[in-house]
Amino acid sequence: MSAPPPPLVIVGCTASGKSDLAEELARRLRSTIMAVDSMQVYRGMDIGTAKPDAATRAAIPHLMIDLVDPHETYSAARFADDARPHLHAPRRQDQGPLILVGGTILYLRALLEGLFEGPSANADIRARLATEADRIGVPALHARLKAVDALAAERIHPNDLRRITRALEVFEITGTPISTLQTQWAKDHPAINCTIIGIRRDKETLNRRINARVKAMLAAGLLDEVRTLKTRPEGLSKEAASAVGYAELLSYLDRRCSLEEAVERIKINTRHLAKMQRTWLKRFLNVRWLDAAEDQSGRELADQALTIAAGA
């Protein structure tokens, strides 16, 4: 056994092909893959999270998958605590670097850089903001956040009340935008040494891949998977129930929309997720990008990635 080499990190938008690249690299390097995905931690949420199948997991060791049941809550801080020991675990001489792959950029930053915690929660501020959200709507609070912290507003979905509330709360308490505090915190906490490789595709290609991915998930039984989850006596956590692909089909099963409308919403929300991921990835200044052609094979991408890693 020897000290582990720096991890290799594969990032990219949903449906960009990062998992295929990670698996090809893992086969060549005899590496273990760590999934950095906020939904793949949930047992029973397999199809909609694009979790690797049993055959892939039998051939390539995977970490940080199927950790909790869907009714349990899970967070970036908990992920970092659970995943960090794997970064420092010794490896055999014939093993390659640990490969991190996933689209939950907040979880990745929490693991590699640590999490900015900020001031303690203020119950009065949160209660007031919750009341205002009911009265004027969550998008109105998002607009308020944009006025005081445009960078944070760009990173936070207009309907993500929890994160909007936290950003406004921090600004009220400190008088400083949370994005500014996060940037300063990051300067004072050096990140873990690693090589980050990103897959980048043009918008039209990515949208076609997203549509094909949604179609494949439905053909693989995503609706039945959601139906099974819905019947669990423990219910679903807020995080699990809000996952793209699950939230929309839950609405269909609750007769709040047609199946066709639910499927279209999945595509739209997946495209929006990809846009948010692009925004988050801009904060990783040391990403080495691969511009993937539509017909480029995983083997060709792996060749390029290994060249980049060798020169890192």
Protein Blocks (a to p, Z undefined) as FASTA:
>chain_A
ZZdddddddeddehilpmmmmmmmmmmnopacddddfklmpghilmlnopacfklmmmpc
cehiakbcfkbccdfklmmmmmmmmmmpccdfkbccdddddjblklmmmmmnopaebjad
dfklmmmmmmmmmmnojklmmmmmmmmommlmmmpcfklmklmmmmmmmmmmnopafklm
mmmmmmmmccdddddddddddfklmmmmmmmmmmmmmmnopmmmmmmmmmpmnlpafklm
mpghjlmmmmmmnopacfklmmmmmmmmmmmmmmmmmmmmmmmmkbccddddfklcfklm
mmmmmmmmmmZZ
